[in-house]
Amino acid sequence: MMRPKEQLGALVREAGDVFTVCSAASALGISSIETAKTLARWTKQGWLTRVRRGLYAVVPIEAADTKQALEDAWIIIPELFSPCYVGGWSAAEHWDLTEQLFRDICVLTEKQVMHKKQEIHNIPFMLTHIPQAMNFGTKTVWKKDKKIQVSDPHKTILDMLHTPQLGGGIQHIIDCFREYVKSSHYNPEQLMAYAIKMNNGAVFKRLGFLSSKIIGENEAITKQCHEHLTKGNACIDPSLKEGKLVAYWRLIVPANLQLQGS
């Protein structure tokens, strides 16, 4: 019979650094009840940390305490929120579209969200529910043995334009869009294809307006956005109600919005 540390080593090789009671039971070849007792015992001994009910993570040898157990917070995301992806400001940080640092990890999930802000194992998350049709335009990122989905640079921009709260407000989104346009990621054809797939009138208005100011009024993407304009007016950021109507884009824009780069 294997010793406890040998059992734990076999579990990690089979299930990875983050695992549920069910996956641990399968890896260890014992019942769920016996597994739950074993994991609870290992947690008391400081070998594991309980992320939430039924979900555990291995404590690295060099960790001072169990609070440091998750070296990369992204590794618990698939178990907690799938089907989902990292998006918004967190994806913007990942793709180097911003130098601003956000404490919360922004996750878009198909799961119903009771509370948008959640703190799990001392890790703050900002959650947004999305329909299955909006779960596209992602890239796979590996963190240790975990496969995490993150919105690609094009979808990151569009998600933030769709819901400016995901980008920390429109001024930060403008800065991210400017960086995106200057970067090797920039692909106007892909950006427009995604925007058409999203089929959201406010996205075309916001993207078209920013494109006209930052890229140019005669650029193809600017013209295409105008061709897809819907009726009615939208705010460039729903949290900013005051502003002047830019009739050409059917968009309400605050007078103090900074559109020019440094």
N, C-alpha and C positions, 0 to 999 in steps of 0.2 A: 504493500500500500504506500502511495506517495505521501511524503511529508507535506505539511501545509504550504510551505514556501514553494515546493515543487508543484503542488496543485495550482497555486497562484500563477506561477510561471507558465504552466500549461494553458491556463485560462487566458492569460494575456496574449499568448501566441495564437490562440484560436479566435478570441473575441475582440482583441485590441485593448486599448487603455480605458475605454468607456464602454460599459455594457449593462444590459438589463438583467434582472433575475432569470428571465426566460432564456436569454442567450447564454448566460453563465451556466445554467442547468444543462443545456445542450452540450456545452464545451466540457463540462466536468463529468457528464454522464450520470448525474444523480437527480433526485426529485426536486421540484421547485421549492418544496417546504424545507428540505435539507439544505438546498442551495441558499435560501434566504437566511437560514440560521448561520451558515458558514460565512456569508458575506457580512452579516451583522457582527460576527465574532472578529473577522479581519478588520472591520471598521474600528471596533473598540481597541484593537491592537495597533491601530495607526497605519495599517497597510493600505487601506482603502478610505475613500471619503464618499459619503452619501450625497449625491447631487440633489436628488429628490426621491420621493417614494418609488422604489423599484429600479432606480438608476444609480450606478456606482462608477467611480473613477479611481484609477490607481494613483497612489501618492508617490511621486518621484523620490528616490532615495535622498536627493540633495535638498528636498523641501523642508523648510523649518517647521512647518505645521501643515495641516490639511487644507488650510485656506489657499496655499500655494500649489495645490494638487494639479490644477488645470493650467498647464504652461501656455496653452493656446486655447482661449475660450471658445473658439469656433468649433472645437471637436465635439462639443455636446449638442450643437445645433441640430444635426440630423435626428438624433434620438428624441429631442424635445419637440421639434416643430414640423418635421417632414409630413407631407411634401412642402418644401419651402426653398428659399434662397436668401443669401445675404445680399442686401441691396442698399439703395439710398446712399447716405453719407458714408456708411461702412464700405460699400463697394467703391465709392469715389476715392476713399483713402487707399484702398487696395490697388486701384489702377493709377495712382499718383495724379489724380485730377484735383486734389486739394492738399494743402499743408495743414489745414485746420484739423484738430484732433477732437473727437467726440467720445464721451465716456460710454454712452449706450451703444450696443450693437444693434443695428437696424436689420430686421428680418421680415420678409414678406412670406406669408404662409397661407396655404389653402385651408388650414384648420380654423375653426371659429375661435375668435379671440374675445375672451371675457374682459380682460384688462390689457390695454395697450402697453402699459409700462409694467414690467415684471422684473424682479430681481431673484435670480436663482444661483445659489452657491456664491453669493456676493458679486455676481456678474449681472449688470443691468442690461435689459433688452427692451427695445422699442419694437413692438409687433404690429403688423398691418395685415388684415385679412384681404386676400385677393381671390378672385374666381380662377378656376383651372385654366381658362382661356388666356389669362394674363401671365401664366407661369411658362414663360419662354424666354429665349435670348440669354441663356446662362452658360457659364463655363465651369468646368470641374476644377476645383482646387483641392490638392491633397494636404492634409494636416496630420502628420504622423500616419496612422493607418486609416484615417477617416476621409471619406469622399464628401466634400462640401460643394454645393452649388452657389455660385456668385453671379450676379447679373453682369453681363459683358459691358464694356464702356458705353455702347450705344443704348442699350436698355437701361443702364444706370441713369443716363441723362434723361431719357423719356419718362422713366418712373418718377423722377424728381419733378419733371414738368407736369406730370399727371397729378401728383400729390406733393406740392411744395414742402409740406411738413417733413417729407422723407429726406429733403435736402437741407434742412435747417433754415428754410426760408429762401425767398427768391434771390436775395442779394448774393448769398453763398452759391446758389445754383448758377447764377450768371458767371461767377468766377470759375466754377467747374466747367461750364460750357465753353468759356474762353480757353481754358486749358485743354479741353477735349479737341477743340478746333485746331490748336497749335500742335497737338501730339500726333504720334504715328498711328494712334487708334482711329483717327478721323476718317470716316467713310460715309459720305452723304447719302450714297445709294442705300446702304444698309440702314442708316438712321431713318430714312424716309420709308423704307419697306416695313420697318418695325412700327413706325407711327401709323401707317395705313392699317396694319394688323391690329393695333390697339383701338383704332377707330373712335377716338375721343376728340370732340370738337375743341375743348380747351387746350389740348396738347398742340394742335395745329396752330391755334392763335398765339400761344406762348412761344412755341418754337419758331414760327414764322417771324414774329416780332423780333426775337433775339437774333435770329439769322439776318434779318434786314439791317440791324444795327451793328452786329459784330462781324458778319461775313460779307454782306453786301446786298443791296436791294435787287440787283440783277442776277444774283446767283440762282442756280436751278432749284435748290432746296427752298429758297425763299418764295419763289414763284409757285412751286408745287404746294407749299403750305397754304398759300392764298387760294389756290384752286380747290382745296379741300375745306375751306372755311364753312362753318355751319351758321345757322341763324342765331341771333341773340348775342348778348355781350357776356364776357367773362372777366374776372379779376385776374391779373397776372399772378397774384397770390391771394387766396381766399381770406387770409388773416389780415390783409391790408385792404379795407373797404374804401378808403378815401383815395381819390385820384382823378385823373383826367381821361376821358374816353379817347382812345386812338381809333377813330372811326374805320380806318382802312383795315385794321386788324380786329375790330370789334372787341377791344381789350381795354380794361381800365388799369391805368398805370400811374403809380404815385409820382409826384413831381420830383421827389428827392432820390429817385432810383439812379444808381451809378452804373452807367453802361460802358464807360470807357475804361480800358485797362491802364495799369500803371506803366 
